[in-house]
Amino acid sequence: MTKVDIISGFLGAGKTTFIKKLIEQVFAGEKLVLIENEFGEIGIDGGFLKDAGIEITEMNSGCICCMLVGDFSKALQKVLAEYKPDRVIIEPSGVGKLSDVVKAVEKVKKDADIEIAGRVAVVDGKRAKMYLENFGEFYRNQVEHASAIVISRTQMMPDDKIEECVKLLRKENPEAAIISTPWEELGKDAVCHALNTEREIEGIFADKKCGHDHHHDGECCGHEHHHHGEGCCGHEHRHHGEECCGHEHHHHHDGHHHADEVFSSWGRETAHKYTEEELDFVLKALAETGGYGKILRSKGIIQMSDGGWKQFDLVPEEYEVRKCDADYAGRVCVIGTDLDEKELQELFRI
């Protein structure tokens, strides 16, 4: 019997970081296969997970909800036949619907000895309310269908905001286990309890015996972390006016849209070598202004003018940059709504 865990989460919620924690702590010693599906043209995180010794099947040809009938089921069956893993971790696109992924896995059950062990939604605590209001059709689907909800960035939030976020999520999903403890404090037992949806009170507390030193997004060694204010909702309305609301009402009510009808992705390779000032300008422009469309996520690996390489990761109002190994080419990817591709090309000097 192969166990299947689906780790969903909206754009930039921290799915990859949480998966790395699961691989290192919770599923250590198991034969694992990760199936990734990024919405967009470039899979930036592949190298990061390959470093953990995990086999990766990347499917970058489109959003997962459009691929389920064909590629996804075939990919899963191929993985099961070729690798005979103990466990398959599926990381759907940030804008994929969890219900669609569950259905696709259930379809494969007739041809393979598998069971769904966990349906996880990773939620950025600081942006849950804003994303729920603006992208409800996609966001709510992930939260509603989860057996466990993992809140990221709680170490950056005051207690009252964490409680408010938990209440909001609990209203959408009365049954799921909710992890609100900062990830670096969580031990293996706490995560296992939550993933198995055991709601005992000790399941949300850290196992202090765990010797693993885990740092959360943005606090990792070598990260240069920038934060641009708490006012997510205000930022949203200030820069994007009625676009978001109008867009949402159009797409939310019938609830049958594919991600590629709502979200768009722009990705390019770049040979440009960026100065620190240029990179800083690019990231501030994407994080803090509305001039390039509604930017929900941006990732990239680029060469700097001093010859070194950096990797950046951005969500609304916040970004982080770290040094990384050289890659075969610079690559950048931007995901959002109403993207201005010409302006993005000029911004990145491509």
PEHU-V565138 format. One record per pair of residues at least 6 apart in sequence whose C-alpha atoms are under 6 Angstrom apart, sorted by sequence separation. I is the first residue (numbers start at 1). J is the second residue. D is the distance in Angstrom with one decimal. If there is no record, write none. Layout:
# PEHU-V565138
i:j:d
I:J:D
I:J:D
This chain:
# PEHU-V565138
i:j:d
303:309:4.3
313:319:5.6
132:139:5.8
218:225:5.5
302:309:5.7
313:320:5.5
302:310:5.6
312:320:5.7
301:310:5.8
312:321:4.4
193:203:5.1
301:311:4.4
311:321:5.7
300:311:5.6
311:322:5.5
300:312:5.3
310:322:5.6
190:203:4.6
299:312:5.6
310:323:4.4
190:204:5.5
299:313:4.6
309:323:6.0
310:324:5.2
190:205:6.0
298:313:5.9
309:324:5.5
190:206:5.9
298:314:5.0
177:194:5.5
297:314:5.6
309:326:5.6
297:315:4.8
187:206:5.0
296:315:5.6
177:197:5.4
186:206:4.3
187:207:4.3
296:316:5.9
35:56:6.0
121:142:5.9
185:206:5.5
33:55:5.4
34:56:5.3
35:57:5.1
36:58:5.1
37:59:5.0
38:60:5.7
121:143:5.9
37:60:6.0
39:62:5.9
187:210:5.6
39:63:4.9
121:146:5.7
120:146:5.2
125:151:5.5
119:146:4.9
122:149:5.9
124:151:5.8
125:152:5.8
155:182:5.4
119:147:5.1
120:148:4.9
121:149:4.9
122:150:4.7
123:151:4.8
124:152:4.9
144:172:5.9
148:176:4.9
150:178:5.9
154:182:5.6
302:330:4.3
120:149:5.7
122:151:5.9
123:152:5.9
144:173:5.2
147:176:4.7
148:177:4.6
149:178:4.7
150:179:4.8
151:180:5.3
275:304:5.8
287:316:5.2
288:317:5.6
301:330:5.5
148:178:5.8
184:214:4.9
273:303:5.2
274:304:4.6
275:305:5.2
287:317:4.6
301:331:5.3
65:96:5.6
184:215:5.4
273:304:4.8
274:305:5.3
300:331:5.4
64:96:5.6
184:216:5.9
273:305:4.8
300:332:4.1
299:332:5.9
299:333:5.4
298:333:5.5
68:104:6.0
298:334:4.3
297:334:5.9
297:335:5.2
296:335:5.9
296:336:4.9
97:138:5.9
295:336:4.5
294:336:5.4
294:337:5.2
97:141:5.9
98:142:5.0
293:338:4.9
293:339:4.2
148:195:5.8
292:339:5.8
293:340:5.8
292:340:5.1
239:290:5.2
32:85:5.6
31:85:5.1
34:88:5.8
39:93:5.2
31:86:5.1
32:87:5.1
33:88:4.9
34:89:4.7
35:90:4.8
36:91:4.8
37:92:5.1
38:93:4.7
30:86:6.0
32:88:5.8
34:90:5.8
37:93:5.1
271:330:5.9
270:330:4.8
269:330:5.4
270:331:5.8
269:331:4.3
268:331:5.8
268:332:5.6
267:332:5.6
267:333:4.2
266:333:5.7
266:334:5.2
265:334:5.8
265:335:4.4
264:335:5.8
264:336:5.6
263:336:5.5
264:337:5.8
263:337:5.0
118:195:5.7
4:87:5.7
6:89:5.9
11:94:4.4
2:86:5.0
3:87:4.6
4:88:4.8
5:89:4.9
6:90:4.7
7:91:5.2
8:92:5.7
10:94:4.3
2:87:5.3
4:89:5.9
9:94:5.5
10:95:5.8
228:317:4.9
228:318:5.6
227:318:4.7
226:318:6.0
226:319:5.5
226:320:5.8
225:320:4.5
224:320:5.7
224:321:5.2
223:321:5.8
224:322:6.0
223:322:4.6
222:322:5.8
130:233:5.9
13:122:6.0
13:123:5.4
3:114:5.8
4:115:6.0
13:124:4.8
1:113:5.1
2:114:4.7
3:115:5.2
4:116:4.7
5:117:5.4
8:120:5.8
9:121:5.0
1:114:5.3
3:116:5.9
4:117:5.5
5:118:4.7
6:119:5.0
7:120:4.8
8:121:4.8
9:122:4.5
3:117:5.6
9:123:6.0
134:248:5.7
137:252:5.2
137:255:5.7
26:188:5.4
25:188:6.0
95:259:6.0
40:265:5.0
41:267:5.8
